[in-house]
Amino acid sequence: MLKNLRVYNSMSSKKEPFEPINPPFVGMYVCGPTVYSDVHLGNVRSFLSFDVIFRYLTHLGYKVRYVRNITDVGHLENDADTGEDKIAKKAKLENLEPMEVVAKYTNGFHRIAQQFNLLEPSIEPSASGHIIEQISLIQRIIEAGLAYQVNGSVYFDVMKYHESVQPYGILSGRVLEDLLSGSRELDGQEDKKGPLDFALWKKASSNHIMRWPSPWSNGFPGWHLECSSMSTKYLGDHFDIHGGGLDLKFPHHECEIAQSVAGNGISPAKYWLHGNMLTVNSQKMSKSLGNSFLPEQLVAGDHPLLDRGYSPMTVRFFMLQTHYRSTLDISNEALLASAKGYKKLVNGLRISRKLVYQDDGAGVQDKTQLQVQQLCDNCYHAMNDDFNTAQCMAHLFNLLKKINSIYTQNLAPSALGEETFERMVATYRIFVEEVLGLLEETPDDLEGMLSIILESYRQAKAAKEYQKVDEIREQLKSSGIVLKDMKNGVDWAYEE
């Protein structure tokens, strides 16, 4: 399975065999949040996508070092080279120290990550903790003759890099001439030689709160610089995977490549992976349209476009139903369908934990055994096809049909043979829980409460107290739980 994985590389615009630089080790860097406000739903989708990639690579046996940064400096309004730092601006608005803002929203991001069952990265560096590394990278770029200093600020010389090193736009496919023709004049940016030049270091104005000493001025690093510095510090100058949202492809990742080639002599990543955006009822998500969501709003149902709230695992299921490189459209209808689908999968988890192989002597049914083996293989084939979670989930639902057939005693475990039976149960549980990261959401001590109710139900049924039987059924159904009269007793399930 290891050699079959193929990933879509944005650099080549095609799927390529995944061949790590130094197997079995894999280095993966993902651009993290800018912690000046609450993390939004688009962020959650991006981080969730790379969480699954991290999980699957680990499942395949790779030793993954997953680095996801915290941007807490150098990110100006509108991602420009002039203006006010986003964190400093929020600090003034909330009458806080900038690092109080950083701590507040970093903690908030971690709570959301935990809520949606995102694994912690191996390393989570912050930009403010790596000023020395950023200054060092700037010095190397200056020494290479690809950056220049003006009035205490340092800029990257895009045209010189483009003409003497390699094309600027190699990742995004942008053509330099088109970028130049579409760029604005150097209004308010007279220090720059060219309109595409970007800041590596900015001299701080007198009212700029966040500043550090450097050889050029008291100032702060450019936004693009931090990721180049932190990724290579922890993963080496050339590592396996660099990931992020599609909106970061240009200019952020394009500038990262230029900086790294200029300062380190090599492009930072072998594979560039980008997740696509969210839409709402087929419209782009934006604050101006009033259709943007915070994760908490989606869970609580506290938004005018929502009919109700949806649990974190329902949202996770919903996001995984679409391939990470495809646009994902949010609607009440899609979320309701996801709630049902999620409950089907977790009902399967409950059942799979109960199933025990028994050999009734009937013998293996070759056709059924082959079907189950193929379904298990298909889960890997789907994930090996650029982490196609949508196809993987479809195969899991087909596997669930076999699990349910055994549960309802319409299919004997011996029809599969012990090895295939054990593989079926293990594959289902591994992919649902460990690879897709879907957890069973249950109230506290649900099993204990239900065991008492089930016993009351059995007694009422044995005594032919059918009105009480119906009342128990209706009360549980109102809580999203249905009772099932089985051949060998009574069981329960989440309502699908």
Secondary structure as GFF3:
##gff-version 3
##sequence-region A 1 496
A	DSSP	three_ten_helix	2	4	.	.	.	ID=ss1
A	DSSP	beta_strand	6	9	.	.	.	ID=ss2
A	DSSP	beta_strand	14	17	.	.	.	ID=ss3
A	DSSP	beta_strand	25	30	.	.	.	ID=ss4
A	DSSP	alpha_helix	41	59	.	.	.	ID=ss5
A	DSSP	beta_strand	63	68	.	.	.	ID=ss6
A	DSSP	three_ten_helix	77	79	.	.	.	ID=ss7
A	DSSP	alpha_helix	86	94	.	.	.	ID=ss8
A	DSSP	alpha_helix	98	115	.	.	.	ID=ss9
A	DSSP	three_ten_helix	127	130	.	.	.	ID=ss10
A	DSSP	alpha_helix	131	143	.	.	.	ID=ss11
A	DSSP	beta_strand	147	150	.	.	.	ID=ss12
A	DSSP	beta_strand	153	156	.	.	.	ID=ss13
A	DSSP	alpha_helix	158	164	.	.	.	ID=ss14
A	DSSP	alpha_helix	176	182	.	.	.	ID=ss15
A	DSSP	beta_strand	198	203	.	.	.	ID=ss16
A	DSSP	beta_strand	219	221	.	.	.	ID=ss17
A	DSSP	alpha_helix	223	235	.	.	.	ID=ss18
A	DSSP	beta_strand	239	245	.	.	.	ID=ss19
A	DSSP	three_ten_helix	246	248	.	.	.	ID=ss20
A	DSSP	pi_helix	249	253	.	.	.	ID=ss21
A	DSSP	alpha_helix	254	264	.	.	.	ID=ss22
A	DSSP	beta_strand	269	275	.	.	.	ID=ss23
A	DSSP	beta_strand	278	280	.	.	.	ID=ss24
A	DSSP	beta_strand	283	284	.	.	.	ID=ss25
A	DSSP	alpha_helix	295	300	.	.	.	ID=ss26
A	DSSP	alpha_helix	312	320	.	.	.	ID=ss27
A	DSSP	beta_strand	328	330	.	.	.	ID=ss28
A	DSSP	alpha_helix	332	354	.	.	.	ID=ss29
A	DSSP	alpha_helix	366	384	.	.	.	ID=ss30
A	DSSP	alpha_helix	389	407	.	.	.	ID=ss31
A	DSSP	three_ten_helix	413	415	.	.	.	ID=ss32
A	DSSP	alpha_helix	418	429	.	.	.	ID=ss33
A	DSSP	pi_helix	430	435	.	.	.	ID=ss34
A	DSSP	alpha_helix	446	462	.	.	.	ID=ss35
A	DSSP	alpha_helix	466	478	.	.	.	ID=ss36
A	DSSP	beta_strand	481	486	.	.	.	ID=ss37
A	DSSP	beta_strand	489	494	.	.	.	ID=ss38
###
